[in-house]
Amino acid sequence: MPSDRRILMNQDLNNDGKVTMQEKILAALASYGRHFLGAAIALYMTGNTDPGDLIKGGIAACLPVILKALNPNENSFGFTKTQA
């Protein structure tokens, strides 16, 4: 099984064999949340407790995920090429 298909199957939340747009959106939001919280917690643990800096760090951590979503060659979520 190709890795792209395995990733899509993990996003099948209701186990019906299909991945709906809602499931793709939830997977993307979960990814954004993990990255945001990871960066914010790491900054907080260094002693930086300024909320503005924590938010900026979280946003910066989400940028690679946003770029992944904008890449048409990435099949896990985001804009995809249509099959002719």
MOTAUR-V134613 format. One record per backbone hydrogen bond with DSSP energy under -1.0 kcal/mol. NH is the residue of the N-H (numbers start at 1). CO is the residue of the C=O. If there is no record, write none. Layout:
<<NH;CO> <NH;CO>>
This chain:
<<6;2> <7;3> <8;4> <9;5> <10;6> <12;9> <13;11> <24;20> <25;21> <26;22> <27;23> <28;24> <29;25> <30;26> <31;27> <32;28> <33;29> <34;30> <35;31> <36;32> <37;33> <38;34> <39;35> <40;36> <41;37> <42;38> <43;39> <44;40> <45;41> <47;44> <48;43> <54;50> <55;51> <56;52> <57;53> <58;54> <59;55> <60;56> <61;57> <62;58> <66;62> <67;63> <68;64> <69;65> <70;66> <74;71> <79;69> <81;72>>
